[in-house]
Amino acid sequence: MDTADVERLIEDGIEDAEATVTKPRVPDEDHEDAHFAAVVVSPVFEGVPLVQQHEMVYEALDGYMTTDIHALEMKTYTPEAYAEHGDA
């Protein structure tokens, strides 16, 4: 699975989401290419606690978290929060 696949799954699974997915570190031999980092921006996160926002991302990746994705770092934002804070 590559970063574009992960982005597509997130964007397909969360309404009006824009996802940017990268590989945050050099892959290791045991889990090559399985570590990802995602920044997800969507208006559906408005008023939703952070834990539930992250659960929404995990639900969008349902089934892949235990097979194709070994680890996922994530940051979630509403469009307003992203415009204010960026990906700092």
Secondary structure, 3 states (H helix, E strand, C coil): CCHHHHHHHHHHHCCCCEEEEECCCCCCCCCCCCEEEEEEECHHHCCCCHHHHHHHHHHHCCCCCCCCCCEEEEEEECHHHHHHHCCC
